[in-house]
C-alpha cells in the first residue's frame, strides 16, 4: 500500500484542477532542500546603474506585492522602463532576503517570456527534468504551483506579448496563489491581471539621466541658453522615451557634441519619434534607422552587433568578448571597437560584472534587420566552441557559464553543416555535465541536419548515432542506446567492411551495452571478434588493441575468471610500457583494475600497492584536480573500507567528493555516488553526530539520482535501500516515506 504523505498544497485555493505534491510516488518535483531562494536559472538580474526616479511606481508596486496582488506593468511600447522597474524590485527583494528577511517570500523568480508561458517556464524555471521532454511542461507547472502553495512566491515575468485568450499558460498562471508581476506592451492581458500603467519619466528625470551618462565625457553642464535645446530634444524629438534619451546621451558623449550641436544633427537627419493621437510612441525602428544608420558603422561594428543580437541578455565578460568577437570581426584589441560601440550607446557595459550586453530592444532591431548568417560568424562559433569543450583536466565549471550563449547561438543561427558541428560539441558537453535531456534534444536536431545534408548512409550520420547512443548509455537506457549503436555499426560496416579498425570501435560500444545488461556471452563473443579485427588490422602493439584487451579483461573479471583477467591486464601493461613507458593512461587503468581483483580476493597489501601505482600515474598525467584522480581515490577508499579502516576511507572519499563536486558540480550523478559511499562510511564510524552526517549525505545522493533519473533507476533504488536500513536503526514512530519527508523539511539536510 502506498504511504500517505502530507499534502502541503491542500489548504490553498485553486480555480483550476488541483496538482498534488507527492514527489515520492509521482517523481515530478524537486526536494525542498534543492530549492534556492532564486528558483529560476538567471539569478544575476540587475537594473542599469543610472536608474533614475520611479519612486512612486516602486512604492505602489511594493504595496501591491505585499498585498499579494497580481499585476501587469503596461506601457504600450518598449524602452520606457518596465523591465528596469522589475529588475530593481527583483534586486531589492533579493537583498532583503540576504539581509535576513526570510518571511515575506520564501522563493523568487525572474522569467523572460518567449513564445508562450509554457515554453518560458520550461526554459527559465528550475524543476525536475522528466524522462520524456513532453512531460517537462507539466513538471515545470507542478513545481511552480508547489512553490506558490503558501503564497510566498514572488515571480516576475518580463515582456509578455500575448493575452490570456492567446496563451492558456497565462490563464493558468493567474490561478496560482503566489505574487506575480508581469510586463507587457499589450493594452491588457485580461481581467485576471490588474493593470498598472507605466508613464514616461518627468522632464527633470530625463535630463538627469542624460547628464549622468553624458558628463563622463566632454559634455559640459548645460548653459542657460542650451536648456531649451535639451528640453526641446527630450520633449519634441524623443517624447521622453527613456532608452532613446540614453542613446542620445551616449552619442553626444562619443562625438563630444554640445546639446545645441546634438539638436542640430538630429533635426538635420529628420529624427523624431512619431506619435499616435493618444500620445503613445510608435515606429521606433524607423526613427532609429535615421539616428543609427548601419551604413555609417564599420563592417567590424556591424559584425559585432550581429553577434550580440543572437546572445541572451546576459553580460559577457570583456575578456571573452575580445576572444570571441574581435577576430570574428577582423579587428584587434587595441582598436577599442567594443568600447566605441558602448560609447555610441549600442552596447551596455555592466561594471560590476565587467561585461557587455545588448538591450533586447536593439537585439531584436538588429536581428530582424541583419538576419545574421553563420558564414559571417565562423570565428565566433569556433571560439565559443572551444570555450564549451570540457578541458583535459575534466573541469566543467568554466564551461557552464558559456552554455546559455552556446544554446542561444544554436537556436538562432540557421541549421546547416557548420551549426551541426557546433551543436555536436555543445551536446557532448551537456552530456558530460549531466544535462542529458538537453543533449538528447540537440542530437535529434543534429541527426535531422546530417540526414538532410548527407543521407543516412554517411560517416557523419554514423558518428552522430554513436554520440546520441552515449546519452542513453549514460542514463542506463540500454535498449535505446543499443538501437543507435547498431545503426552506427551498420553504416560503418557498409563503408569500410568487417575487417576495419573503425568497425572494431563500433563493435566495442555494443560490447559495453551487453556487459551492462548482464549478457556476458554476447559481450564476450563480440569482444573476441573485435580483438581479432584489431590484431589483424592494427597489430598487437597498438593502443586500440590494448583497449580491446582491457575490455575483454573486464568481462573476465565480471564473470570471476580472474586468472584470465589478470593475464590480459599484465599483457596490456607490458605492451604499453614498451610503447610509451610506465606513465600512460592505459597502465593507470590496468593497475586500477588489477587492484580491484586483489581487493575482492582479500589480498589487500597487493591491492594497495597497485592503487598507489595507479594514483601516482593519474596524478602525473592529469594532476590532483582531475576526475580520473577522483575515481582512483574513490576505489582506494573502498579498499580501506574493506579493512574496516573507516577513518582512512572517509579521508579518501572526502577527497574524491571535493574534486568531483568542483569539476562536475553538485547535481552530477558521480557526485551522488561520492555522497552515497561517504554516507556508508559514516555509518560505521558509529558516533551519533556521524550517524546524522550519514543520513544527510544519503539524502543528498538520493535527491540527485532521483531528480536526474527517477525513483526506479537502479542506483536510486540502491540508495533508497540504504536509507531504509538507517530508518530501521533510527526506529521513528512514522512510516518510511513520511520519515523521508520530515528529514527533507528539517535543518539536518542543510548541514
C-alpha positions, -999 to +999 in steps of 0.1 A: +000+000+000+013+034-009+023+055+021+003+086+030+022+118+025+011+152+038-002+174+010+013+208+015-010+224-011-043+212+003-051+245+021-046+266-010-074+278-032-072+268-068-096+278-096-082+250-118-076+213-115-056+206-083-020+195-088-006+175-059+029+174-043+035+137-040+071+136-052+080+102-038+053+084-059+049+107-089+085+118-093+079+152-107+092+176-081+124+188-065+133+182-029+127+211-006+164+212+001+172+216-036+153+249-039+173+281-036+157+314-028+160+322-065+141+294-084+150+305-120+182+299-138+192+336-141+199+350-106+221+379-119+192+402-129+202+438-123+188+472-133+210+498-150+235+517-129+219+550-138+183+540-127+165+573-121+132+582-104+103+558-104+100+562-066+062+564-068+059+534-091+083+514-069+063+522-038+030+514-053+042+482-067+058+472-034+024+478-018+007+456-044+033+429-039+029+429-001-009+427-006-003+396-028-019+411-059-012+400-095-001+430-116+009+437-151+030+467-160+016+481-192+031+509-213+021+502-249+057+502-260+092+491-251+121+511-238+105+533-212+115+514-181+091+484-173+119+459-174+142+481-153+115+486-127+110+449-124+148+443-122+150+470-094+123+452-074+139+418-080+173+432-067+155+447-037+138+416-026+169+396-032+188+420-010+161+418+017+163+380+018+201+381+020+198+406+050+176+381+069+141+387+057+131+351+053+094+355+060+080+378+033+089+355+004+104+321+005+111+320-032+117+345-060+120+340-098+126+361-129+113+347-163+119+362-197+088+355-217+094+338-250+067+322-272+043+310-246+041+308-208+047+271-210+079+273-231+091+303-210+086+283-178+103+252-191+133+274-202+137+295-171+124+276-140+145+251-121+125+219-120+129+181-122+136+171-158+114+142-168+122+111-188+103+124-218+105+160-230+068+163-235+063+157-197+086+186-188+058+212-193+036+197-166+065+190-143+075+227-145+040+238-137+037+214-108+070+228-094+057+264-098+024+256-082+041+240-052+065+270-048+034+292-047+013+270-025+019+290+007+016+323-011+052+331-006+065+331-042+073+363-060+075+358-097+085+384-123+076+377-160+091+402-184+079+412-219+047+392-223+034+397-258+002+376-256-031+378-237-048+352-217-070+344-247-040+337-268-019+318-242-036+294-219-005+293-198-011+329-187-046+318-176-031+291-156-005+315-141-033+337-128-046+308-107-016+302-086-016+317-050+018+334-053+025+370-063+031+377-100+044+409-117+044+409-155+054+435-181+037+439-214+031+463-243-004+449-246-033+472-236-044+445-212-036+408-207-071+401-193-091+406-162-070+381-143-042+406-140-046+441-127-031+467-150-005+492-137+002+517-164+037+530-166+041+565-179+072+584-191+097+599-168+094+636-160+113+661-179+136+667-150+143+630-146+150+626-183+175+655-181+192+638-151+196+605-170+211+625-199+237+642-177+246+611-157+257+594-190+270+624-208+290+641-180+315+612-182+328+626-214+335+661-227+299+674-224+298+704-200+269+712-178+242+729-198+245+766-201+213+786-196+210+792-233+212+754-240+184+744-216+158+750-242+177+728-267+179+699-243+142+703-233+132+705-269+150+673-278+136+655-248+100+666-253+097+670-290+122+647-306+122+617-281+088+622-264+107+614-231+113+579-243+139+567-218+161+544-238+163+569-267+174+596-243+201+572-231+212+566-267+214+604-274+235+609-243+259+582-254+260+597-289+268+632-275+295+617-253+311+599-282+310+628-306+319+654-280+289+673-290+272+701-271+235+700-266+230+725-294+251+705-318+232+673-310+199+691-316+211+704-350+223+670-361+190+653-351+169+678-369+191+677-400+186+639-401+149+643-396+150+623-364+117+624-345+097+596-328+062+595-342+031+599-320-003+585-320-033+607-311-034+594-276+003+603-271+018+569-273+051+565-292+052+543-323+076+535-352+107+534-330+126+512-355+121+537-383+134+565-362+164+545-350+173+538-386+176+575-391+196+580-359+217+549-362+223+543-398+240+510-403+258+524-433+277+547-410+290+518-390+321+499-400+319+463-411+335+452-379+310+471-358+281+456-377+296+422-373+299+426-335+264+439-331+250+410-351+268+386-328+253+403-297+218+401-313+220+362-311+232+362-274+209+361-244+205+393-224+234+383-201+266+403-197+295+386-215+329+394-198+351+419-217+379+393-219+356+367-235+342+394-259+377+400-270+383+363-276+350+356-294+342+388-313+374+407-324+390+381-346+355+373-360+351+409-369+387+412-382+399+438-357+425+439-328+420+446-292+438+479-294+411+491-319+387+495-290+357+486-311+337+473-281+343+504-261+334+525-291+301+507-295+294+512-258+302+549-260+279+553-290+251+538-270+247+505-287+262+483-260+257+484-223+287+478-200+279+463-166+308+475-144+301+451-115+303+421-139+329+437-162+309+426-192+290+439-223+254+432-232+229+444-259+195+456-248+167+434-261+151+463-280+183+467-300+189+430-302+155+425-319+160+455-341+195+443-353+185+406-356+155+415-378+174+440-399+205+419-404+194+383-403+228+371-391+243+343-412+265+315-399+290+322-427+298+357-413+304+344-378+325+313-382+352+328-359+326+334-332+313+299-333+348+284-333+358+305-303+326+297-284+330+260-293+365+260-277+351+275-245+323+249-241+347+219-247+355+201-215+392+206-210+417+177-204+416+182-166+379+174-167+367+206-151+333+217-164+329+247-140+341+273-165+322+256-194+289+260-176+289+298-178+291+297-216+263+272-221+235+298-223+254+317-250+261+285-269+224+274-266+212+307-280+237+306-309+225+271-318+189+282-316+192+315-336+215+306-365+201+286-394+207+249-393+235+238-415+268+218-416+287+244-395+259+247-370+257+209-367+294+207-358+289+234-332+259+217-318+278+183-316+303+199-293+276+216-272+256+183-270+287+164-259+294+190-231+258+188-220+261+151-218+293+154-198+278+177-172+247+155-168+222+176-188+211+145-206+176+158-218+191+189-234+218+168-251+191+144-263+171+172-280+203+186-296+213+152-310+178+149-326+183+182-343+218+173-354+206+140-369+179+158-389+207+181-403+230+152-411+203+132-428+192+162-449+228+170-459+243+136-464+216+110-461+215+082-436+243+061-450+271+085-442+301+086-418+289+118-401+254+104-395+270+072-381+291+093-357+260+112-346+242+079-339+271+068-319+273+100-298+235+101-294+236+065-281+261+076-255+234+099-239+211+069-234+240+048-223+249+073-196+213+071-183+212+032-183+187+033-211+204+004-228+177-006-252+177+029-268+215+030-267+218-004-284+194+006-312+215+037-321+249+019-317+236-008-341+226+018-366+260+033-364+277-001-368+256-010-398+266+022-416+303+018-407+304-018-419+288-007-452+315+020-456+346+000-445+337-036-443+341-061-414+379-061-411+385-025-403+395-006-371+365+017-373+342-013-374+361-027-344+354+006-325+317+003-333+316-033-320+333-021-288+304+002-279+280-028-282+302-049-260+297-023-233+259-024-236+258-062-235+281-062-204+259-037-186+228-057-194+245-088-180+246-106-214+282-117-209+280-144-236+271-119-263+296-094-249+324-119-249+317-131-284+317-096-297+347-086-277+368-115-290+356-108-326+366-072-321+400-082-308+407-104-338+399-075-361+422-052-342+451-076-341+448-082-379+443-046-389+465-028-363+488-055-348+492-064-312+513-035-302+487-008-307+468+013-282+435+003-297+443-034-295+453-028-259+419-013-253+404-045-266+425-065-242+413-043-213+376-047-223+380-085-225+398-085-192+369-066-176+345-091-190+365-120-175+367-101-142+329-097-140+325-134-146+350-142-119+375-155-144+402-136-125+432-156-138+424-147-174+416-111-165+450-107-147+469-122-177+453-096-200+459-067-177+496-077-173+499-081-211+484-046-216+509-032-191+538-049-209+528-036-243+521+000-232+554+002-213+572-008-244+554+018-264+552+048-240+569+039-207+551+032-175+533+066-172+503+063-196+465+062-190+462+026-201+486+014-174+467+035-149+435+016-158+453-018-157+468-011-123+435+002-110+415-029-123+442-053-111+440-037-077+402-043-077+407-080-083+431-084-055+408-064-032+380-088-040+403-117-032+412-102+001+449-096-009+448-061+005+486-055+006+489-062-032+458-042-039+471-012-020+504-013-039+486-013-073+462+015-063+492+036-053+508+030-087+476+039-105+472+071-083+508+081-090+503+078-128+470+097-129+485+125-108+515+127-131+492+127-162+463+149-150+472+164-116+453+163-084+422+182-096+410+157-122+381+133-124+404+103-130+423+111-098+390+114-080+380+079-093+411+063-080+407+080-046+372+066-046+383+030-053+413+033-029+388+044-002+368+012-008+399-008+000+403+008+034+366+003+040+371-034+033+397-035+060+375-016+085+398+014+084+369+038+082+388+070+091+412+064+062+383+055+039+365+087+049+395+108+042+398+095+006+361+096-001+361+132+010+389+139-014+370+122-042+339+142-033+357+175-032+373+170-066+341+156-082+319+185-069+345+210-081+348+196-116+312+183-123+290+202-099+267+193-070+240+178-092+261+153-112+255+115-108+292+110-099+288+135-071+258+114-059+279+083-059+305+100-037+279+111-013+265+076-011+298+059-004+308+086+021+275+081+039+281+044+042+315+051+057+300+075+083+275+048+094+304+026+105+320+055+125+292+049+150+292+083+168+257+099+169+268+131+150+285+109+123+252+089+120+234+121+113+260+130+087+254+096+071+217+104+067+225+139+054+248+125+027+225+096+018+196+121+013+218+142-009+227+112-031+190+101-032+180+136-042+205+139-070+198+105-085+160+106-082+160+141-098+182+131-126+170+095-133+138+089-113+129+067-084+131+034-104+167+039-115+189+011-101+213+034-083+184+054-068+169+022-055+203+012-040+204+045-020+168+041-011+175+006+003+204+020+024+181+047+037+156+020+047+184+004+068+190+037+085+153+040+091+152+006+108+181+017+131+165+051+138+131+035+145+109+066+142+072+064+150+062+072+114+064+051+082+094+053+059+081+078+033+068+101+060+103+099+077+119+110+044+095+140+042+103+150+078+141+148+071+138+169+040+120+196+059+144+196+088+176+215+092+195+182+091+196+182+053+212+216+051+243+206+072 
